[in-house]
Amino acid sequence: MLNAVGIDVSKGRSTVAVLQPGGVVIHKPFDVSHNSKDLHDLAHYLVTLDGETRVVMESTGRYHEPILHALSEAGLFVSAVNPHLIKNFGNNTIRKIKTDPADAKKIARYTLDNWTSLREYSAMDTTRTELKTLNSQFSFFMKQKISAKANLIALLDETYPGVNKLFNSPTRPDGSEKWVDYAYSFWHVNCVLDSGLKAFTERYKSFCKRHGYNCQPDKPAQIYEQAKALVPVAPKDSIYKELIQDSIKQLNLISQHVEQLRKKMDELASTLPEYNTVRSMYCVGPSLGPQLIAEIGDISRFTHREALTAFAGVDPGKDDSGQVVHKSGHASKCGSARLRKTLFQIMDAMLKLGPREGDPVSQFLFKKKSEGKPYLVYMTAGANKFLRVYYGKVKECLRGQARLEA
């Protein structure tokens, strides 16, 4: 006897329905609070059902995790599926019903129809969930960093225009940048000009020594000459100094946190079996690699390459009817936005570094570009090609590991 348990998850409470083949209702939908007693009682009830029991719920952010872990720890078969799959699952009715009990029954019917293809939640999923959470925080703080940097540049445009373009030193591992540290000490053009070239040169050398930057002998004179041509629109007073230096402190704090998250993601991703395979791909470094793994997750969730490209939303849409057949269509964009962003960053890196011999993705990308395709077309096509190669390489990696373990 098969027992299909559908759970419609919401914040702090879920609705549970239990069906058997033929639409037989074992238990009418009931609500369960996400507290230890109710979850323990639910697990005990499901374990005592006669026959094989499988539990399915939608992967809804963080809301589903308490009930997912509670039922999995009780020894039940639990699967968290993409909400898009449930939404597209047939209702077999012309009535539009949207209630928690109706949704729970719908998930239970989905469980019965897809019984053999359901993927059980495993301990490895915990690591992947942690990695995805880190990536979510990384994305959030990157937006904060970009916003803080834009705000700082806007302030400096009033006191020291173009200061953010004085140096081309790369970002340090702690997130600090030379032009930001420089702007903290020399926040106004007159901080450079008032003391004269000789005094500024000594101050600049002291600044480089204090922060551990290389001091090029001719750099102070270049900066001083460039400062002579600048026209600040804000006076050199304490109000602007405080605003700029406070903004720099906030930016440095956010940048430091971003780099810490980047490091943690790389360390966590390195514990997953596909890490080395993903990192070996062209233009996938210690930052983009973990982001890619975090958003794609376990590759075994996807039965074929097209399922992965559809999940990312870079698959070409089709809208044919009768004699109307389109040669190409827009990308579906119905999947993970963060994954699409990561893919486009990889494609952008390939465009900057150029095609690499033996790499099918970069060769394909530049081929599409040389054909005169629009930017979004060849970028999306390259992302699609990359995911297909990714799917094949990671699948082969996991198969090889399985053979070694056997």
C-alpha positions as CSV (number, residue, x, y, z in Angstrom):
1,M,0.0,0.0,0.0
2,L,1.3,3.4,-1.0
3,N,0.8,6.4,1.2
4,A,1.4,9.8,-0.4
5,V,1.7,12.7,2.0
6,G,1.5,16.2,0.6
7,I,2.4,19.1,2.8
8,D,1.6,22.7,1.9
9,V,4.2,24.7,3.8
10,S,3.7,28.2,5.2
11,K,5.5,30.2,7.9
12,G,5.2,28.5,11.2
13,R,2.4,26.2,10.0
14,S,1.8,23.5,7.4
15,T,-1.3,21.7,6.0
16,V,-0.9,17.9,5.6
17,A,-3.0,15.6,3.3
18,V,-2.6,11.8,3.0
19,L,-3.8,10.0,-0.1
20,Q,-3.6,6.5,-1.6
21,P,-3.8,5.4,-5.2
22,G,-7.3,6.0,-6.7
23,G,-7.7,9.2,-4.8
24,V,-8.5,7.4,-1.5
25,V,-8.3,10.0,1.3
26,I,-6.6,8.4,4.4
27,H,-6.7,11.5,6.4
28,K,-8.5,14.7,5.5
29,P,-6.2,17.8,5.4
30,F,-5.1,19.0,8.8
31,D,-2.8,21.8,10.1
32,V,0.4,21.3,12.0
33,S,2.3,24.0,13.8
34,H,6.1,24.0,13.5
35,N,6.8,23.3,17.1
36,S,8.6,20.2,18.5
37,K,5.5,18.5,20.0
38,D,3.3,18.8,16.8
39,L,6.2,17.8,14.5
40,H,7.0,14.8,16.7
41,D,3.3,13.8,16.7
42,L,3.1,14.1,12.9
43,A,6.2,12.0,12.5
44,H,4.8,9.3,14.8
45,Y,1.5,9.2,12.9
46,L,3.2,8.9,9.5
47,V,5.6,6.2,10.7
48,T,2.7,4.1,11.9
49,L,0.8,4.1,8.6
50,D,0.6,0.7,6.9
51,G,2.6,0.3,3.7
52,E,5.2,2.6,2.2
53,T,5.0,6.3,2.9
54,R,6.6,9.1,1.0
55,V,6.4,12.8,2.0
56,V,6.6,15.6,-0.5
57,M,6.7,19.4,0.1
58,E,7.6,22.5,-1.8
59,S,11.1,23.9,-1.4
60,T,9.8,27.3,-0.1
61,G,12.9,29.3,1.1
62,R,13.4,28.6,4.8
63,Y,9.8,27.8,5.8
64,H,9.9,24.1,4.9
65,E,13.2,23.3,6.7
66,P,11.8,22.6,10.3
67,I,9.3,20.0,9.1
68,L,11.7,18.6,6.5
69,H,14.4,17.9,9.1
70,A,11.9,16.6,11.7
71,L,10.4,14.0,9.3
72,S,13.7,13.0,7.8
73,E,15.2,12.4,11.2
74,A,12.2,10.2,12.0
75,G,13.3,7.8,9.2
76,L,10.6,8.9,6.6
77,F,11.2,9.3,2.9
78,V,11.0,13.1,2.4
79,S,11.4,15.0,-0.8
80,A,11.5,18.8,-1.3
81,V,10.5,19.7,-4.9
82,N,10.6,22.9,-6.9
83,P,7.3,24.9,-6.4
84,H,7.2,25.4,-10.2
85,L,6.7,21.7,-10.7
86,I,3.7,21.7,-8.4
87,K,2.3,24.8,-9.9
88,N,2.3,23.2,-13.4
89,F,0.9,19.9,-12.1
90,G,-2.6,19.4,-13.5
91,N,-5.6,20.1,-11.3
92,N,-8.0,18.1,-13.5
93,T,-10.8,20.5,-12.8
94,I,-12.1,23.7,-14.4
95,R,-12.7,25.3,-11.0
96,K,-10.0,27.5,-9.7
97,I,-9.5,26.5,-6.0
98,K,-6.6,28.0,-4.0
99,T,-6.7,26.9,-0.4
100,D,-4.1,25.2,1.8
101,P,-6.1,21.9,2.0
102,A,-6.5,21.9,-1.8
103,D,-2.8,22.6,-2.3
104,A,-1.9,19.8,0.1
105,K,-4.1,17.3,-1.8
106,K,-2.5,18.5,-5.1
107,I,1.0,17.8,-3.7
108,A,-0.2,14.4,-2.6
109,R,-1.5,13.6,-6.1
110,Y,1.8,14.8,-7.5
111,T,3.6,12.4,-5.1
112,L,1.5,9.4,-6.4
113,D,2.1,10.3,-10.1
114,N,5.8,10.8,-9.6
115,W,6.4,8.1,-7.0
116,T,9.4,6.3,-8.6
117,S,11.2,9.5,-9.7
118,L,11.1,11.3,-6.3
119,R,14.5,12.1,-4.9
120,E,15.0,11.6,-1.1
121,Y,16.5,14.3,1.0
122,S,20.0,13.3,2.2
123,A,22.7,14.4,4.6
124,M,24.6,15.9,1.7
125,D,21.7,18.2,1.1
126,T,22.5,19.9,4.4
127,T,25.9,21.0,3.1
128,R,24.3,22.2,-0.1
129,T,21.7,24.1,1.8
130,E,24.3,25.8,3.9
131,L,26.2,26.7,0.7
132,K,23.1,28.1,-0.9
133,T,22.4,30.1,2.3
134,L,25.9,31.5,2.2
135,N,25.5,32.4,-1.5
136,S,22.2,34.2,-0.7
137,Q,24.0,36.3,2.0
138,F,27.0,36.9,-0.3
139,S,24.6,38.2,-3.0
140,F,22.8,40.4,-0.4
141,F,26.1,42.0,0.9
142,M,27.5,42.4,-2.6
143,K,24.5,44.6,-3.4
144,Q,25.1,46.5,-0.2
145,K,28.8,46.9,-1.2
146,I,27.9,48.2,-4.7
147,S,25.4,50.6,-3.2
148,A,27.9,51.8,-0.5
149,K,30.7,52.3,-3.1
150,A,28.3,54.2,-5.4
151,N,27.3,56.5,-2.5
152,L,31.0,57.1,-1.6
153,I,31.9,58.0,-5.2
154,A,29.0,60.4,-5.3
155,L,30.2,62.1,-2.2
156,L,33.8,62.3,-3.4
157,D,32.7,63.7,-6.8
158,E,31.9,66.9,-4.8
159,T,35.3,67.0,-2.9
160,Y,37.8,65.0,-4.9
161,P,36.4,64.1,-8.4
162,G,38.0,61.1,-10.0
163,V,39.8,59.8,-6.9
164,N,38.4,56.3,-7.5
165,K,40.4,56.2,-10.8
166,L,43.8,57.2,-9.4
167,F,45.0,53.6,-8.8
168,N,44.6,50.2,-10.5
169,S,45.7,48.1,-7.6
170,P,43.6,44.9,-7.2
171,T,41.3,44.4,-4.3
172,R,43.1,42.8,-1.3
173,P,42.0,39.5,0.3
174,D,40.5,41.5,3.2
175,G,38.4,43.5,0.8
176,S,40.3,46.8,1.1
177,E,41.2,48.9,-2.0
178,K,44.0,51.5,-2.3
179,W,41.8,54.3,-3.6
180,V,39.4,53.9,-0.7
181,D,42.2,54.0,1.8
182,Y,43.7,57.0,0.0
183,A,40.4,58.8,0.1
184,Y,40.1,58.4,3.8
185,S,43.3,60.4,4.3
186,F,43.0,62.7,1.3
187,W,39.2,63.2,1.1
188,H,39.4,66.7,-0.5
189,V,41.5,68.1,-3.3
190,N,42.9,70.7,-0.9
191,C,44.2,68.0,1.3
192,V,46.7,67.5,-1.5
193,L,47.3,71.0,-2.6
194,D,47.4,73.0,0.6
195,S,50.7,71.6,1.9
196,G,52.6,71.8,-1.4
197,L,54.2,69.0,-3.4
198,K,57.1,68.3,-1.0
199,A,54.9,67.9,2.0
200,F,52.3,65.9,0.1
201,T,55.0,63.5,-1.1
202,E,56.1,62.8,2.4
203,R,52.5,62.3,3.5
204,Y,51.8,60.0,0.5
205,K,54.9,57.9,1.4
206,S,53.8,57.7,5.0
207,F,50.3,56.6,3.8
208,C,51.7,53.8,1.6
209,K,54.0,52.6,4.4
210,R,51.1,52.6,6.9
211,H,48.8,50.5,4.7
212,G,51.5,48.3,3.1
213,Y,51.2,49.7,-0.5
214,N,54.0,50.1,-3.0
215,C,55.1,53.7,-3.4
216,Q,56.1,54.5,-6.9
217,P,58.6,57.5,-6.9
218,D,56.8,59.5,-9.6
219,K,53.3,58.8,-8.3
220,P,53.0,61.7,-5.8
221,A,53.9,64.3,-8.5
222,Q,51.3,62.8,-10.9
223,I,48.6,62.9,-8.3
224,Y,49.6,66.5,-7.3
225,E,49.5,67.7,-11.0
226,Q,46.1,66.0,-11.6
227,A,44.7,67.6,-8.4
228,K,45.6,71.1,-9.7
229,A,43.2,70.6,-12.6
230,L,40.2,69.5,-10.4
231,V,37.4,71.8,-9.3
232,P,35.7,70.7,-6.1
233,V,32.2,71.9,-5.6
234,A,32.1,71.3,-1.8
235,P,34.2,73.2,0.7
236,K,36.8,71.5,2.9
237,D,35.0,71.4,6.1
238,S,34.3,68.9,8.9
239,I,30.8,68.0,7.7
240,Y,32.0,66.5,4.4
241,K,35.0,64.9,6.1
242,E,32.8,63.1,8.5
243,L,30.3,62.0,5.8
244,I,33.1,60.6,3.6
245,Q,35.1,58.9,6.3
246,D,32.0,57.3,7.8
247,S,31.0,56.0,4.4
248,I,34.5,54.6,3.9
249,K,34.3,52.8,7.3
250,Q,30.9,51.3,6.3
251,L,32.2,50.2,2.9
252,N,35.4,48.6,4.4
253,L,33.2,46.7,6.9
254,I,30.9,45.4,4.2
255,S,33.8,44.5,1.9
256,Q,35.5,42.6,4.7
257,H,32.4,40.6,5.3
258,V,32.0,39.9,1.6
259,E,35.5,38.4,1.4
260,Q,34.9,36.3,4.5
261,L,31.7,34.9,3.0
262,R,33.6,34.3,-0.3
263,K,36.3,32.3,1.7
264,K,33.7,30.3,3.7
265,M,31.8,29.4,0.5
266,D,35.0,28.1,-1.2
267,E,35.9,26.1,1.9
268,L,32.4,24.5,2.1
269,A,32.2,23.9,-1.6
270,S,35.5,22.1,-1.5
271,T,33.9,19.3,0.6
272,L,31.5,18.4,-2.2
273,P,32.5,15.7,-4.8
274,E,32.1,17.9,-7.9
275,Y,34.2,20.8,-6.6
276,N,37.5,20.0,-8.5
277,T,35.6,19.2,-11.7
278,V,33.7,22.5,-11.6
279,R,36.9,24.5,-10.7
280,S,38.7,22.9,-13.7
281,M,36.2,24.5,-16.1
282,Y,37.4,27.6,-18.0
283,C,36.8,31.0,-16.2
284,V,35.4,29.2,-13.1
285,G,37.5,30.4,-10.2
286,P,37.3,30.2,-6.4
287,S,34.5,32.8,-6.3
288,L,32.2,31.8,-9.2
289,G,32.7,28.1,-8.7
290,P,31.1,27.9,-5.3
291,Q,28.3,30.2,-6.5
292,L,27.6,27.9,-9.4
293,I,27.6,24.8,-7.2
294,A,25.3,26.5,-4.6
295,E,22.7,27.5,-7.1
296,I,22.7,24.3,-9.2
297,G,22.8,22.0,-6.2
298,D,22.8,18.2,-6.6
299,I,23.1,17.4,-10.3
300,S,21.2,14.1,-9.8
301,R,18.0,16.2,-9.4
302,F,18.1,16.7,-13.1
303,T,17.2,13.7,-15.4
304,H,18.8,15.3,-18.5
305,R,20.7,18.4,-19.7
306,E,17.5,20.2,-20.8
307,A,16.1,20.0,-17.3
308,L,19.2,21.9,-16.0
309,T,19.0,24.6,-18.6
310,A,15.3,25.0,-17.9
311,F,16.0,25.3,-14.2
312,A,18.4,28.1,-15.0
313,G,16.0,29.8,-17.3
314,V,18.4,29.9,-20.3
315,D,16.5,27.5,-22.5
316,P,15.0,28.9,-25.6
317,G,11.2,29.3,-25.4
318,K,8.9,27.9,-28.0
319,D,5.6,29.4,-29.1
320,D,4.5,27.5,-32.2
321,S,1.0,27.0,-33.3
322,G,-0.3,25.4,-36.6
323,Q,1.6,26.9,-39.5
324,V,3.3,29.5,-37.3
325,V,6.7,28.2,-36.5
326,H,9.3,30.4,-34.9
327,K,13.0,29.7,-35.6
328,S,14.0,31.1,-32.2
329,G,12.5,32.5,-29.0
330,H,13.3,34.4,-25.9
331,A,14.9,32.6,-23.0
332,S,12.3,31.4,-20.5
333,K,13.9,33.1,-17.4
334,C,11.7,31.0,-15.2
335,G,14.5,29.6,-13.1
336,S,17.1,30.9,-10.6
337,A,18.0,34.5,-11.2
338,R,21.2,34.2,-9.2
339,L,22.3,31.2,-11.3
340,R,21.7,33.2,-14.5
341,K,23.8,36.1,-13.1
342,T,26.7,33.7,-12.2
343,L,26.5,32.2,-15.7
344,F,26.6,35.7,-17.3
345,Q,29.7,36.6,-15.2
346,I,31.4,33.4,-16.5
347,M,30.6,34.4,-20.1
348,D,31.8,37.9,-19.5
349,A,35.1,36.5,-18.1
350,M,35.4,34.4,-21.3
351,L,34.9,37.5,-23.5
352,K,37.6,39.4,-21.6
353,L,40.1,36.5,-21.6
354,G,39.4,35.3,-25.1
355,P,38.7,31.8,-26.4
356,R,40.8,28.9,-25.1
357,E,41.9,26.1,-27.3
358,G,40.1,22.9,-26.5
359,D,37.3,24.6,-24.6
360,P,34.0,24.1,-26.3
361,V,32.1,26.8,-24.5
362,S,34.4,29.7,-25.2
363,Q,34.8,28.5,-28.8
364,F,31.0,28.4,-29.2
365,L,30.6,31.8,-27.5
366,F,33.0,33.6,-29.9
367,K,31.5,31.8,-32.8
368,K,28.1,33.1,-32.1
369,K,29.5,36.6,-31.5
370,S,31.4,36.5,-34.8
371,E,28.1,35.6,-36.6
372,G,26.8,39.0,-35.6
373,K,24.3,37.8,-33.0
374,P,23.0,40.3,-30.5
375,Y,24.7,40.5,-27.1
376,L,21.9,38.8,-25.1
377,V,21.6,36.1,-27.8
378,Y,25.2,34.9,-27.7
379,M,25.5,35.4,-24.0
380,T,22.4,33.2,-23.3
381,A,23.5,30.7,-25.9
382,G,26.9,30.5,-24.3
383,A,25.3,30.0,-20.8
384,N,23.2,27.2,-22.3
385,K,26.2,25.5,-23.8
386,F,28.1,25.9,-20.5
387,L,25.4,24.2,-18.5
388,R,25.2,21.3,-20.9
389,V,29.0,20.7,-20.6
390,Y,28.7,21.2,-16.8
391,Y,26.0,18.5,-16.7
392,G,28.1,16.0,-18.6
393,K,31.3,16.6,-16.6
394,V,29.7,16.5,-13.2
395,K,27.6,13.5,-14.0
396,E,30.8,11.6,-15.2
397,C,32.6,12.8,-12.1
398,L,29.9,11.4,-9.8
399,R,29.7,8.1,-11.7
400,G,33.4,7.7,-11.4
401,Q,33.3,8.3,-7.7
402,A,30.4,5.8,-7.3
403,R,32.5,3.2,-9.1
404,L,35.5,3.8,-6.8
405,E,33.2,3.5,-3.7
406,A,31.8,0.2,-5.1
